[in-house]
Amino acid sequence: MKKWLLFASALCLVAVLAACGAKSDNQESNNAGNGEAVAADSGATGEEVVITASNWEFDQKEYKIKAGEATNITLKSTDGVHGVKIDKVDNIANGQTKTVTVAEPGTYEMICSVPCGNGHRQMKATLVVE
């Protein structure tokens, strides 16, 4: 009886995890058709941007990419744990690389998405899409 209960529990866990992954994939494909930025797992592109985060600051005030062109964006933290949230783009976690395509030229605010201490609210930069 215990084996069946354990098996049923494991099966339920697998179903829940599969449903969460499917929801994420659907959100990405839905965003692709409405002119918004699209972010996906890392892949081969011609351009790469590395954002280095330390306590309460990014290494640059401004990062530039080309509109409509796939770009790998990597977040590296040298002090503390950080994440980055870019307007109309998915979150990028510490140590993660995402391939991002931003269709609309413009200026997008970047903020730290992980509470990192007293200077967290001032931890901002800009993504310029040309």
N, C-alpha and C positions, 0 to 999 in steps of 0.2 A: 504494500500500500504506500509506503514512504517513497519507493522508487517512482511510482506513478505521479505522486504529488510533486516530487522534485523535477520530473520530466515535464509536467504541465507548467510549472513555474518557469523553467528554462524556455519553453516554447513561447510563453506569454512575453517574456523579456525580449526574445528575438523579434516578435511581432511588433512590439513597441518601438524598438530601435529601428526597424525597417520603415515604420510609418514616419518617424522623425526625419530620416534621410530622404524619403520621398517628398515630404513637405518642402524641404530645403531646395531640392531639385526643381519642383514646380514653381517656387517663388522666383528662382533665377530665370527660368524660361518665360515666365509671365513678364518680368522686367525687360526682357530682351525686345519685346514687341512694342513698348510704349515710349521709346526714345530715351529712357533713363540709362544710366551706367549699368554695366553688367560685370559682375565679378564671379570668377570661378577658381577652382583649384589650379595650382601652378601648371604651366604649360610652356611650350616653346614660343617665344616672341622675339622681335627685333630689338625692343627697348627694355631697359631695366632700371628701376629706381630703388635705391636702398635708403630707408629712413632709419636713422640711428637715434634712439631715445635714451636720455639719461634723466636723472631726477629733475623734474619740472621743466624740461625743454627738449625740443627736437634739434638735431644738428644743423638744420637750415630753417629759415623763416618761410621759404618758398621752394616748391618743387614744381618742375614743368614736365608736361607730357603732351603728346600730339592727339588731337581729337580724332576719334574713330579708329585709332591704332591700338592694338593689344599691347599692354605693358605689364611686365612682371613687377609687382611692388612687394618688397621684403621689409619687414620690421625687425630690427635688432635692438635689444636693450643692453646698455652697458652698465647702468646703475638701476637697481630696482626692477620691477615687473611692470610693463606698459602694454597698451594696445592702442590702435589708432582707428578712429572713426572718421571717414571722409563723407561729406554730404553726398547722398545718392549712390554711395558705394558701400559694400559690406564692410563689417569690422575686419581688421587684420590683427591677429593675435601676435604676441611676442614670439619671434622666431619663425613666423609663418610667411609664406610667399603666396600671393594671389595674382592671377592674371586678370587685369582690369581693362575694360574698353569703355571710355567715356565718349559718347556721341556728340554731346553739346559743348562747344567751346565756352569757357567762362572761368570764374574763380570759385573754388570750393573750399570751405573751411575744414580744417583737420583738427581734431581734438584727441586728447588721450582718453581712451574709453575704460581705463582701469584706475580706480581711485588710488593715487600714489602718494598722498601726503599733503602737507600744507600748501604747496605750490601747484597742485593739480589743476585748479581752475584757470591758471595762466598758461597752461601747457597747450599752446595752439600754434598752428602753422597754416600755410595756404597751398593748395594744389591749383596750379594754373594750367588750364587745358587750352592749347592754341590750335 
